[in-house]
Amino acid sequence: MEEDTKRISIVVMIAAAVAMFPILTRAGGSSDAPGRLFHSKCSACHSDQIPLNMEKDRRGWEETVKLMQQKRPGFISERDAKIIVNYLLAHSQSAFKGK
């Protein structure tokens, strides 16, 4: 009987973890959430290596992301756009050139 209780407890904990994963990632609970957002949104239309190999300042990235929002209305929210711009500033060639 004790063995059954342990199994049930493990199943409940796993189910809770699986149920919480989407909530935690949307809330920024993972340190890689911006990276996952960038990759999921940008690679839906083109290789995510294209923007990562570019050099732009904040204004340049904001204009580029705005253009992407116009190409696929509703796919990238304003909140997502800000996260993507910050990610690109930190991870694209711009970050390595000190821009």
Residue pairs with C-beta under 8 A, 6 or more apart in sequence:
23 29
24 30
25 33
25 36
26 33
28 34
30 36
34 83
34 84
34 86
34 87
35 87
35 91
37 80
37 83
37 84
37 87
38 48
38 83
38 84
38 87
38 88
38 91
39 48
41 75
41 76
41 80
41 84
42 48
42 50
42 51
42 68
42 84
44 72
44 75
45 68
45 71
45 72
51 64
51 88
51 92
52 88
52 91
52 92
52 93
53 92
53 93
54 92
54 93
54 94
55 92
55 93
55 94
55 97
55 99
56 64
56 88
56 92
56 94
56 99
57 94
57 99
58 85
58 89
61 84
61 85
61 88
61 89
61 92
61 94
62 81
62 85
65 76
65 81
65 84
65 85
65 88
66 81
68 76
69 75
69 76
69 81
76 84
88 94
89 95
89 99
